[in-house]
Amino acid sequence: MQRWVDSGHLKAWKTVGGHRRIEAESAEQFFQSHAMTSTPGPAEAARAADEPLSVIVVDDNPDDRDLLVVLVETALPGAAITVAENGFEALVAIGQKAPDVLITDIVMPNMNGFEMLRHLSTRGDARPRAIVAVSSRTPEQFAQLGDLPLDVKFIAKPIDQQQFLETVQAAVAHARG
């Protein structure tokens, strides 16, 4: 939030104690202007087998995001897909309705994938059952940013379509299982 205030996206002021207070109208306008696109579909914890899975795809690069959506549609036909441009937008979407699956890039502006996953680790009720991270960086290069949680599957960019399909389907099967 501080970055968004500092960059002028949100109007805020500081209290005498140094805390930031964000104007409600500014926040509402910001969220409306950064609305995420979504295909409707329920995302309940106890899901019937015939109900569609809900998936959030997070990537700051529009081309990569579009590719990930197409791959998710192939891997999980009929899934309800929501897209977000960064970790902050994804957390807002997850807070509105927890998805079954999260596909996220790691290196993004405003809030990267590591920061987003750290926030999710503190909220077990909103944590997706299956998480797949994608990045052009290798896991070894993540040392400066942190380590991925053990239950997060990793796929290197450029994405191998067959590996992506198998990884996503296996992660979902494991999460259901």
C-alpha positions as a printed Julia matrix, in Angstrom:
177×3 Matrix{Float64}:
   0.0     0.0     0.0
   2.83    2.34    0.86
   4.25    2.03   -2.67
   0.88    2.89   -4.17
   0.57    5.92   -1.89
   4.15    7.05   -2.62
   3.56    6.74   -6.38
   0.37    8.82   -6.15
  -2.1     6.04   -6.95
  -3.83    6.42   -3.58
  -4.5     9.62   -1.63
  -3.36    9.38    1.98
  -2.05   11.36    4.91
   0.13   10.59    7.9
  -1.09   10.76   11.46
   0.94   12.44   14.21
   2.24    8.96   15.08
   3.48    8.43   11.52
   0.78    6.0    10.41
  -0.76    6.33    6.96
  -4.47    6.78    6.52
  -5.89    6.18    3.05
  -8.97    8.02    1.85
 -11.82    5.55    1.3
 -12.96    7.28   -1.9
  -9.42    7.14   -3.3
  -9.17    3.42   -2.54
 -12.56    2.73   -4.1
 -11.64    4.61   -7.29
  -8.3     2.83   -7.43
  -9.87   -0.62   -7.16
 -12.52    0.22   -9.74
  -9.89    1.48  -12.19
  -7.79   -1.65  -11.64
 -10.69   -4.1   -11.78
  -9.67   -7.62  -12.7
 -11.4    -9.57  -15.44
 -13.05  -12.77  -14.41
 -15.01  -15.67  -15.73
 -17.75  -16.32  -13.17
 -17.77  -19.54  -11.19
 -17.96  -20.63   -7.54
 -14.8   -21.3    -5.54
 -15.91  -23.07   -2.4
 -13.67  -25.14   -0.15
 -15.92  -28.21   -0.37
 -16.55  -28.43   -4.1
 -18.62  -30.99   -5.93
 -16.71  -32.84   -8.66
 -18.88  -31.38  -11.46
 -18.41  -27.74  -10.43
 -15.69  -25.79  -12.24
 -12.38  -25.1   -10.6
 -11.53  -21.46   -9.97
  -8.08  -20.3   -11.03
  -6.21  -17.01  -10.59
  -3.45  -16.3   -13.1
  -0.96  -13.61  -12.01
   1.64  -12.12  -14.35
   2.66   -8.55  -15.08
   3.5    -9.31  -18.73
   0.27   -9.3   -20.82
   1.65  -11.79  -23.36
   2.79  -14.23  -20.67
  -0.53  -13.77  -18.84
  -2.5   -14.55  -22.01
  -0.34  -17.63  -22.65
  -0.89  -18.85  -19.1
  -4.66  -18.41  -19.47
  -4.66  -20.47  -22.68
  -2.56  -23.18  -21.01
  -4.87  -23.25  -17.97
  -7.89  -23.55  -20.27
  -6.17  -26.56  -21.88
  -5.08  -28.14  -18.6
  -8.34  -27.49  -16.73
 -11.21  -27.27  -19.23
 -14.17  -25.31  -17.93
 -12.2   -23.62  -15.14
 -13.31  -20.14  -14.08
 -10.23  -17.97  -14.63
  -9.46  -14.6   -13.05
  -6.39  -12.62  -14.07
  -4.29  -10.16  -12.08
  -1.24   -8.07  -12.98
   0.63   -8.35   -9.68
   0.57   -9.91   -6.25
  -1.46   -7.08   -4.73
  -4.29   -7.47   -7.26
  -4.18  -11.23   -6.75
  -4.5   -10.88   -2.97
  -7.54   -8.62   -3.47
  -9.13  -11.26   -5.73
  -8.24  -14.07   -3.32
  -9.75  -12.06   -0.47
 -13.0   -11.77   -2.41
 -13.18  -15.47   -3.2
 -10.45  -18.01   -2.52
  -9.52  -19.9    -5.7
  -8.75  -23.56   -6.03
  -5.6   -22.92   -8.07
  -3.08  -20.07   -8.22
  -0.68  -19.72  -11.15
   1.78  -16.89  -10.47
   4.84  -15.26  -11.89
   7.5   -14.52   -9.3
   9.16  -11.3   -10.46
   6.53   -8.55  -10.75
   6.26   -4.87   -9.82
   4.36   -3.52   -6.78
   4.19   -6.91   -5.06
   6.15   -9.88   -6.34
   5.15  -13.52   -6.11
   7.25  -14.17   -2.99
   5.58  -11.33   -1.08
   2.16  -12.54   -2.18
   2.91  -16.14   -1.12
   4.17  -14.92    2.27
   0.88  -13.09    2.81
  -1.06  -16.2     1.8
   0.9   -18.38    4.22
  -0.59  -16.41    7.11
  -4.15  -16.92    5.84
  -4.9   -20.61    5.66
  -8.58  -19.99    4.87
  -7.77  -18.12    1.65
  -4.78  -20.17    0.52
  -5.4   -21.9    -2.83
  -5.21  -25.68   -2.67
  -2.75  -25.84   -5.59
  -0.06  -23.23   -6.38
   2.25  -23.18   -9.38
   4.97  -20.54   -9.76
   6.52  -19.61  -13.1
   9.6   -17.51  -13.72
  12.43  -16.92  -16.14
  14.75  -17.02  -13.13
  15.99  -20.29  -11.75
  15.23  -21.37   -8.18
  18.93  -20.78   -7.41
  18.56  -17.12   -8.48
  15.71  -16.7    -5.98
  18.19  -16.72   -3.07
  17.95  -12.93   -2.77
  14.15  -12.95   -2.79
  13.55  -16.07   -0.72
  12.58  -19.69   -1.17
   9.32  -21.01   -2.51
   7.15  -22.87   -0.01
   7.57  -26.64   -0.33
   4.04  -27.18   -1.64
   4.49  -24.7    -4.52
   5.36  -26.3    -7.85
   7.82  -24.44  -10.1
   7.96  -24.17  -13.9
  10.72  -22.28  -15.7
  10.03  -19.8   -18.51
   9.93  -20.16  -21.43
   7.15  -22.53  -20.52
   7.16  -26.03  -21.91
   3.48  -26.67  -22.68
   3.5   -30.38  -21.85
   5.34  -29.84  -18.56
   2.9   -27.07  -17.62
  -0.16  -29.22  -18.36
   1.22  -32.17  -16.4
   2.34  -30.04  -13.45
  -0.97  -28.17  -13.12
  -3.06  -31.33  -13.48
  -0.89  -33.2   -10.94
  -1.05  -30.28   -8.47
  -4.84  -30.17   -8.73
  -5.15  -33.95   -8.38
  -2.89  -33.87   -5.31
  -4.86  -30.99   -3.77
  -8.14  -32.84   -4.28
  -6.76  -36.04   -3.05
